[in-house]
């Protein structure tokens, strides 16, 4: 288990819903998200500028429940 980030608000669980979380510690900020990448956020509260779409891989196989990229 990683050390609890200082930026994580008091009372917020490091492991959420028993399934875990992902913690990415970078040089500029720390990103935390729930299992499966849901609800990602930067612990600083900063909102990054991101593209509103995902790039698709040309020629990828079509999956019935959407492509996994």
Secondary structure, 3 states (H helix, E strand, C coil): CCCCCCCCCCCCCCCCCCCCEEEEECCCCEEEEEHHHCCCEECCCCCCCCCCCCCCCCCCCCCCCCCCC
